[in-house]
Amino acid sequence: MPTESLATIEIFDVLGRKVDAFQSETLAAGHYVRRYDASDLGSGVYFCRLKGKSTTTGAALQQVQRMMI
């Protein structure tokens, strides 16, 4: 995160259905790594979306990564 932000992580299947989400939390600026247990999901392609909103400037951030399970 480039600045302190309220962050949300959501997991979607290839059809765009939300299959999981992490609770929103405020994160300080920095680099983060989070493990995800996908044992409840079938094999295939999923998308992980990180959404953030800066608590200081209000600027929005969104990043999407593909996951193959």
Residue frames as qw, qx, qy, qz and C-alpha x, y, z in Angstrom:
[[0.000, 0.891, 0.453, 0.000, 0.00, 0.00, 0.00],
 [0.433, 0.496, -0.035, 0.751, 1.47, 3.37, -0.93],
 [0.164, -0.420, 0.307, -0.838, -0.22, 5.15, 1.99],
 [0.209, 0.103, 0.836, -0.497, -2.27, 4.11, 5.02],
 [0.443, -0.002, -0.492, -0.749, -5.43, 2.65, 3.50],
 [0.702, 0.019, 0.520, -0.486, -8.63, 0.80, 4.26],
 [0.219, 0.350, -0.819, -0.398, -8.06, -2.45, 2.32],
 [0.819, 0.096, 0.377, -0.423, -10.40, -5.23, 1.19],
 [0.022, 0.325, -0.876, -0.356, -9.46, -8.49, -0.56],
 [0.778, 0.230, 0.282, -0.512, -12.07, -10.39, -2.56],
 [0.250, -0.189, 0.891, 0.328, -11.84, -13.67, -4.50],
 [0.660, 0.412, 0.046, -0.626, -13.95, -14.20, -7.66],
 [0.705, 0.089, 0.676, 0.195, -14.45, -17.20, -9.93],
 [0.270, -0.024, 0.574, 0.773, -14.09, -16.96, -13.70],
 [0.004, -0.633, -0.684, -0.362, -17.82, -16.11, -14.01],
 [0.009, 0.500, -0.078, 0.863, -17.39, -13.07, -11.74],
 [0.681, -0.604, -0.330, -0.249, -19.13, -14.55, -8.68],
 [0.104, -0.679, 0.552, -0.473, -17.59, -13.56, -5.36],
 [0.825, -0.110, -0.554, -0.014, -16.51, -16.75, -3.61],
 [0.667, -0.434, -0.370, 0.479, -14.66, -15.27, -0.61],
 [0.104, 0.836, -0.041, 0.538, -13.69, -11.98, 0.98],
 [0.539, -0.134, -0.504, 0.662, -11.43, -10.79, 3.76],
 [0.215, -0.859, -0.409, 0.219, -12.72, -8.27, 6.25],
 [0.297, 0.821, -0.037, 0.486, -11.76, -4.68, 5.51],
 [0.677, -0.581, -0.153, 0.424, -8.91, -3.46, 7.65],
 [0.116, 0.979, -0.170, 0.006, -6.74, -0.37, 7.87],
 [0.894, -0.010, 0.051, 0.445, -3.17, -1.08, 6.79],
 [0.241, -0.814, 0.209, 0.486, -0.14, 1.16, 7.20],
 [0.536, 0.746, -0.340, -0.202, 1.89, 1.98, 4.10],
 [0.350, -0.506, 0.786, 0.061, 4.10, -0.96, 3.13],
 [0.512, 0.248, -0.740, -0.360, 4.38, -4.33, 1.43],
 [0.664, -0.192, 0.533, -0.489, 2.20, -7.21, 2.63],
 [0.347, 0.148, -0.887, -0.267, 1.99, -10.95, 1.96],
 [0.653, -0.095, 0.423, -0.621, -1.13, -12.94, 2.80],
 [0.013, -0.073, 0.981, 0.178, -1.61, -16.69, 2.42],
 [0.658, 0.062, -0.024, -0.750, -4.93, -17.95, 1.15],
 [0.351, -0.046, 0.931, -0.092, -6.30, -21.43, 1.89],
 [0.517, 0.252, -0.348, -0.741, -8.10, -22.43, -1.31],
 [0.063, -0.058, 0.996, -0.031, -8.89, -25.99, -0.21],
 [0.403, 0.443, 0.638, -0.484, -12.64, -25.21, -0.31],
 [0.458, 0.646, -0.158, -0.590, -12.48, -24.18, -3.98],
 [0.900, 0.277, 0.326, 0.088, -12.49, -26.42, -7.02],
 [0.534, -0.213, 0.399, 0.714, -9.56, -26.36, -9.41],
 [0.376, 0.760, 0.440, 0.295, -9.60, -23.62, -12.03],
 [0.326, 0.325, -0.015, 0.888, -8.92, -19.93, -12.55],
 [0.290, -0.808, -0.472, 0.199, -9.84, -17.36, -9.90],
 [0.283, 0.636, -0.025, 0.717, -9.20, -13.66, -9.50],
 [0.492, -0.521, -0.435, 0.546, -8.03, -11.87, -6.37],
 [0.133, 0.765, 0.182, 0.603, -8.98, -8.19, -6.14],
 [0.439, -0.356, -0.390, 0.727, -7.35, -5.80, -3.69],
 [0.018, 0.811, 0.299, 0.503, -9.25, -2.57, -3.16],
 [0.489, -0.344, -0.372, 0.710, -7.88, 0.23, -1.04],
 [0.024, 0.882, 0.237, 0.407, -8.83, 3.78, -0.15],
 [0.423, 0.250, -0.393, 0.777, -6.27, 6.08, 1.40],
 [0.373, -0.708, -0.550, 0.239, -7.28, 7.28, 4.86],
 [0.319, -0.505, -0.040, 0.801, -5.30, 10.51, 4.34],
 [0.035, 0.256, -0.386, -0.886, -5.98, 11.57, 0.73],
 [0.664, 0.362, 0.387, -0.527, -9.05, 9.51, -0.19],
 [0.370, 0.504, -0.633, -0.456, -7.27, 8.19, -3.31],
 [0.923, 0.024, 0.246, -0.294, -8.49, 4.80, -4.53],
 [0.022, 0.499, -0.840, -0.211, -6.37, 1.79, -5.45],
 [0.908, 0.108, 0.250, -0.319, -7.47, -1.41, -7.17],
 [0.114, 0.527, -0.811, -0.226, -5.33, -4.34, -8.25],
 [0.927, 0.079, 0.128, -0.345, -6.45, -7.69, -9.71],
 [0.044, -0.508, 0.850, 0.131, -4.30, -10.82, -9.88],
 [0.839, 0.094, -0.381, -0.377, -5.13, -14.15, -11.55],
 [0.423, -0.419, 0.771, -0.228, -4.79, -17.32, -9.45],
 [0.706, 0.166, -0.602, -0.335, -4.69, -20.84, -10.82],
 [0.548, -0.362, 0.626, -0.420, -5.78, -23.52, -8.37]]
